[in-house]
Amino acid sequence: MADLEVLLDPAREARTQECPAGRAGLLLKYLLLFLAVLSVIVYVMLACLRMDYPYELEWMEGGIVDHIRWILAGRSLYVEPSLEFIPNIYGPVYFYLGAGLCKIMGVGFFPLRLISFVSSLGCFWLIGRIVRRETGQWTWAIISVGLYAASFRATGAWMDIARVDSLFLLLALAAIYLLRFRTDTGSMVIAGILMTLSFLTKQAALFIALPLVLYTLLACRGWARVAFGVTFLGLVFATTRLCDAATGGWYSYYLLNLPGQHRFIPIIWAGFWSVDIGKNAPIALAMTFFAAILGRFIRSRREVGFYAMLLIGMVGSAYLSRIHEGGGENVLMPALAALAISFSLGAVTLLSAFDVSAGNGSAGNGPAIRRALLAAVYLAGIWQFVILAYLPGQQVPRNRDRRSGDAMIKTLARLNGDVLMMEHGFLQTLTGRNTFHVHASALWGIFQGTDTKLISRLRDDFRQAIVTGKYDAIVLDEMRDGKPEYLQEFGKKYDIPFRDFKGPSFLELFRPEIEQNYQCIGPMFPNDSVFWPVTGWAVRPGQIYVRKDKIVATNLPSASQPTAR
């Protein structure tokens, strides 16, 4: 790719500035760079503003913190499902790394968001480094980094929250970097270890790794040909056997068996391409097409083969995750990271192909055509940034959300005894309670599976706990944007009329038992304008139910006291 340095030839750029068309092209170039840098700055500012927010940015964050509390209490992460705890279907790396950091900094959202934020910056650096090595130019490296940063909202505003995704992607990109730019056996082994750690953070790394295993078998020589595949697959197998032995087989159940039980969503099969990719990254996709078509004429087969396998892995991983039940916008992160890289590689390939075909623009109308082509490429990049644009202010909780959260904690503190709030369990620890309650997201995962015996057992356990008054109070969740269609399907599966669903709470399954044994004393919040998560599922604590035999003893302030100003 050293020949691509010609694109930054100072003499050519000086000649370009001598004509109006050339100056227009330079203006577009600087505007494109400005948008790229601005996207990174906006993301960093948003992440810093959100990092110390004491409540959930996304409804499952509290459940992730409960995983950390569970580990720090000295308990195994992968255990038999119970009313106390069920782990989410992810590997252990993020949780144990988070537990180590929380032991130093204190348990809460901040340390976990810090891991994700630092990981996202690492992803920026690796994306930029890959493009810089391929093109020989920082210009295109900055543009690719900016495109990935600009996809913040398109990927669910997920890069900096207390979830596994940014760490998983960082480890995968580190392995990808070594696979692309190193050929020795030692580097292939290190890449295999990094990809294993990515898999042990989120299983989607498996779909990224497998095409790259095929690439190394075909493109590398000697022991390097098998080093990556043997290391990755061997470590995945070994860690699975060891963790199964330590957990009685529950590790495989959560990471492999349970995800395999979840159904695919047919409407997403085409929607992924038309909406998730086609709507969010059409220009990057077009540049990827140019890279695929033209790259085989000016790049080595090794380069073309590597990026073909990379795109199959990264986009394929996002696709398989997205069409799976429960796959949110966050699963698009690997796909949009790969397309951010391929945008710049496609743009440079297009320009380089023109230079080759036109004799480097030295004859005829070559220079004028090239300037027009360059301006078109810059304009296309600008349009891609426009497509990804979002309103930053909507991604940050407001002061009234924080005040409403503070008032909620006071309300919870005044509730006597054990309070079950399955969708926001960690928030109770802010009242001084140290109990464990399974998070609803983990229960939904099991109930969306096919193990009817386990589902019946958990359902009976919850019904018994509610009927016998195990919990002194119960808080049901409510949803801002109505009831999605899949709740109707879920209701049919468990014989619950759709009209009886008043929110997304798992405890809706037991509303008759709750209303028989508990008394609703009102909503948690005074109106519909406060304390909604800024990303993910728009849910929040809703109606408060107190055991009927304890209703008189409950010293509960009015839930409408916090102002919404």
Residue pairs with C-beta under 8 A, 6 or more apart in sequence:
1 133
1 134
1 135
1 136
1 299
1 303
2 136
3 352
4 135
4 136
4 137
4 348
4 352
5 136
5 137
6 12
6 355
6 360
7 135
7 137
7 348
7 351
7 352
8 136
8 137
8 139
13 26
15 22
15 367
16 22
16 23
16 25
16 26
16 371
17 23
17 26
19 371
21 368
21 371
21 372
21 375
22 371
24 375
25 371
25 374
25 375
25 378
28 375
28 378
28 379
28 382
29 139
29 374
29 378
31 378
31 382
32 143
32 378
32 381
32 382
32 385
33 139
33 142
33 143
35 146
35 150
35 382
35 385
36 142
36 143
36 145
36 146
36 147
36 149
36 150
36 385
37 142
37 146
38 146
39 146
39 147
39 149
39 150
39 152
39 385
39 388
40 124
40 145
40 146
40 149
42 149
42 392
43 120
43 149
43 152
43 159
43 160
44 121
45 392
46 152
46 160
46 392
46 395
46 396
47 113
47 117
47 120
47 159
47 160
49 396
50 57
50 113
50 160
50 161
50 395
50 396
50 397
50 534
51 110
51 113
51 114
51 117
51 160
52 110
53 109
53 397
53 402
54 108
54 109
54 402
54 405
54 430
55 109
55 397
55 401
55 402
55 405
55 427
55 531
56 62
56 109
56 424
56 427
56 533
57 109
57 113
57 157
57 161
57 162
57 397
57 533
57 534
57 535
57 536
58 158
58 161
58 162
58 163
58 533
58 534
58 535
58 536
58 537
59 423
59 424
59 441
59 533
59 536
59 537
59 539
60 88
60 163
60 439
60 441
60 536
61 109
61 112
61 161
61 162
61 163
61 426
62 423
62 424
62 425
62 426
62 427
62 439
63 88
63 425
63 426
63 439
63 440
63 441
63 442
64 88
64 95
64 98
64 112
64 162
64 163
65 107
65 108
65 109
65 112
65 162
65 426
66 85
66 425
66 426
66 436
66 439
67 77
67 87
67 88
67 95
67 98
68 95
68 98
68 99
68 102
68 107
68 112
69 107
69 426
69 429
69 436
70 77
70 85
70 436
71 77
71 95
71 96
71 99
72 99
72 102
72 103
72 107
75 85
76 246
76 247
77 87
77 92
77 95
77 96
77 247
78 87
78 92
78 243
78 247
78 250
78 251
78 253
78 254
79 85
79 87
79 247
79 250
80 248
80 250
81 438
81 442
81 446
81 454
81 458
82 438
82 461
83 437
83 438
83 458
83 461
83 462
83 465
84 436
84 437
84 438
85 436
85 438
86 438
86 439
86 442
86 443
86 445
86 446
87 254
87 442
88 254
88 439
88 441
88 442
88 445
89 203
89 254
89 255
89 258
89 259
89 445
90 164
90 201
90 202
90 203
90 255
91 164
91 199
91 200
91 201
91 202
91 203
91 255
92 200
92 243
93 167
93 197
93 200
93 201
94 115
94 164
94 167
94 168
94 201
94 202
97 115
97 167
98 111
98 112
98 115
98 162
101 111
101 112
101 114
101 115
102 108
102 111
102 112
104 111
105 111
105 114
107 429
109 162
112 162
113 160
113 161
113 162
115 166
115 167
116 159
116 160
116 161
116 162
116 163
116 165
116 166
116 167
117 159
117 160
117 166
119 166
119 167
119 169
119 170
120 159
120 160
120 166
120 170
122 170
122 173
122 174
123 148
123 159
123 166
123 169
123 170
123 173
123 337
124 145
124 148
124 149
126 170
126 173
126 174
126 176
126 177
127 141
127 144
127 145
127 148
127 173
127 337
127 340
127 341
128 138
128 141
128 142
128 144
128 145
129 141
129 177
130 144
130 173
130 176
130 177
130 180
130 341
131 140
131 141
131 143
131 144
131 145
131 341
131 344
131 345
132 138
132 140
132 141
133 180
133 181
134 303
134 345
134 348
135 141
135 344
135 345
135 348
137 348
140 344
140 345
140 347
140 348
141 344
143 343
143 344
143 381
144 340
144 341
144 343
144 344
145 340
146 385
147 284
147 336
147 339
147 340
147 343
147 381
147 384
147 385
147 388
148 336
148 337
148 340
150 385
150 388
150 389
151 280
151 281
151 332
151 333
151 336
151 340
151 388
152 159
152 390
152 395
153 388
153 390
153 395
154 280
154 281
154 329
154 332
154 336
154 388
154 390
155 329
155 330
155 332
155 333
155 336
156 328
156 329
156 330
156 332
156 535
156 536
157 395
157 534
157 535
158 165
158 166
158 329
158 330
158 333
158 535
158 536
159 165
159 166
159 333
160 166
161 535
163 330
164 201
164 202
165 202
165 330
165 331
165 333
166 333
167 201
168 198
168 201
168 202
168 204
168 205
169 198
169 333
169 334
169 337
171 194
171 195
171 197
171 198
171 201
171 205
172 194
172 195
172 198
172 205
172 208
172 209
172 334
173 337
174 191
174 194
175 191
175 192
175 194
175 195
175 198
175 209
175 212
176 191
176 208
176 212
176 310
178 187
178 188
178 190
178 191
178 194
179 188
179 191
179 212
179 215
179 216
179 228
179 306
180 306
182 188
182 191
183 220
183 221
183 224
184 224
185 222
185 223
185 224
185 227
187 224
188 216
188 220
188 224
188 227
188 228
188 231
189 227
189 228
189 231
191 228
191 231
191 232
192 227
192 228
192 229
192 230
192 231
192 232
192 234
192 235
193 231
193 235
195 205
195 208
195 209
195 212
195 228
195 232
196 231
196 232
196 235
196 236
196 239
198 205
198 208
198 209
199 205
199 206
199 209
199 232
199 236
200 239
203 255
203 256
203 259
204 317
204 318
204 320
204 321
204 331
204 334
205 317
206 236
207 313
207 316
207 317
207 320
208 313
208 314
208 317
208 334
209 232
209 313
210 313
211 309
211 310
211 312
211 313
211 316
212 228
212 309
212 310
212 313
213 228
213 229
213 232
213 233
214 309
215 305
215 306
215 309
216 224
216 225
216 226
216 227
216 228
216 229
217 225
217 226
217 229
218 305
219 302
219 305
219 306
220 227
220 228
240 251
240 252
240 255
240 256
243 251
243 252
244 250
244 251
244 252
258 445
258 446
258 449
259 324
261 448
261 449
261 450
261 451
262 324
262 325
262 326
262 445
262 448
262 449
263 324
263 325
263 448
264 323
264 324
264 325
265 323
265 324
265 325
265 327
268 322
268 323
268 327
269 323
272 318
272 319
272 322
272 323
276 318
276 322
276 329
276 332
276 335
277 285
277 315
277 332
277 335
277 339
278 285
279 387
280 332
280 336
280 387
280 388
281 336
281 339
281 384
281 387
281 388
282 384
282 387
283 343
283 380
283 381
283 383
283 384
283 387
284 336
284 339
284 340
284 342
284 343
284 346
284 384
285 339
286 346
286 380
287 342
287 343
287 344
287 345
287 346
287 347
287 350
287 380
288 311
288 339
288 342
288 343
288 346
289 346
290 346
290 347
290 349
290 350
291 307
291 342
291 345
291 346
291 349
291 350
292 304
292 308
294 349
294 350
294 353
295 303
295 304
295 307
295 345
295 349
296 304
297 353
297 356
298 349
298 352
298 353
298 356
299 349
307 342
307 345
310 338
311 338
311 342
314 334
314 335
314 337
314 338
315 334
315 335
315 338
315 339
317 331
317 334
317 335
318 331
318 332
318 333
318 334
318 335
319 335
321 327
321 331
322 331
322 332
325 448
325 486
326 444
326 445
326 448
328 536
343 381
343 384
347 377
347 380
347 381
350 373
350 377
351 370
351 373
351 374
351 377
354 361
354 369
354 370
354 373
355 361
355 370
358 364
358 366
358 369
358 370
359 366
360 366
361 367
361 369
361 370
394 534
395 534
395 535
396 534
397 534
400 529
400 530
400 562
400 563
400 564
400 565
401 530
401 531
401 532
403 562
403 563
404 525
404 530
404 531
404 562
404 564
405 531
406 562
407 559
407 561
407 562
408 427
408 524
408 525
408 531
408 541
408 562
409 427
409 430
409 431
410 557
411 524
411 544
411 556
411 557
411 559
412 419
412 421
412 427
412 428
412 430
412 431
412 475
413 431
413 432
414 554
414 555
414 556
414 557
415 472
415 473
415 544
415 546
415 554
415 556
416 472
416 473
416 550
416 553
416 554
416 555
417 471
417 472
417 473
417 550
418 433
418 435
418 470
418 471
418 472
418 473
419 428
419 433
419 471
419 472
419 473
419 474
419 475
420 437
420 471
420 473
420 474
420 475
420 507
421 427
421 428
421 437
421 474
421 475
421 541
422 437
422 438
422 439
422 440
422 443
422 477
422 505
422 506
422 507
423 439
423 440
423 441
423 477
423 504
423 505
423 506
423 539
423 541
424 475
424 477
424 541
425 436
425 437
425 438
425 439
428 435
428 437
440 477
440 504
440 505
440 506
440 507
443 458
443 506
444 506
446 454
446 455
446 458
447 455
447 458
447 490
447 506
449 455
459 509
462 507
462 509
462 510
463 510
463 513
464 470
465 471
466 474
466 510
466 513
466 514
466 517
466 518
467 513
467 516
467 517
469 517
469 547
469 549
471 547
472 546
472 547
472 550
473 518
473 544
473 545
473 546
473 547
473 550
473 554
474 507
474 514
474 518
474 544
474 545
475 524
475 541
475 542
475 543
475 544
475 545
476 502
476 503
476 505
476 507
476 508
476 514
476 541
476 542
476 543
476 545
477 503
477 504
477 505
477 539
477 540
477 541
477 542
478 502
478 503
478 505
478 523
478 539
478 540
478 541
478 542
478 543
479 503
479 504
479 537
479 538
479 539
480 528
480 532
480 538
480 539
480 540
481 538
483 498
483 501
483 503
483 504
487 498
487 501
487 504
488 498
488 501
490 496
491 497
491 498
491 500
491 501
492 498
494 509
496 508
496 509
500 508
500 511
501 508
502 508
502 511
502 542
502 543
503 539
503 542
504 537
504 539
505 542
507 514
514 545
515 545
517 547
517 548
518 545
518 546
518 547
518 548
519 545
519 546
519 547
519 548
519 551
520 543
520 544
520 545
521 544
521 545
521 546
521 551
521 554
521 556
522 543
522 544
522 558
522 559
523 542
523 543
523 544
523 559
524 540
524 541
524 542
524 543
524 544
524 559
525 531
525 540
525 541
525 559
525 560
525 562
526 559
526 560
526 561
526 562
526 564
527 564
529 564
530 562
530 564
531 540
531 541
532 538
532 539
532 540
533 539
533 540
544 556
544 559
546 554
546 556
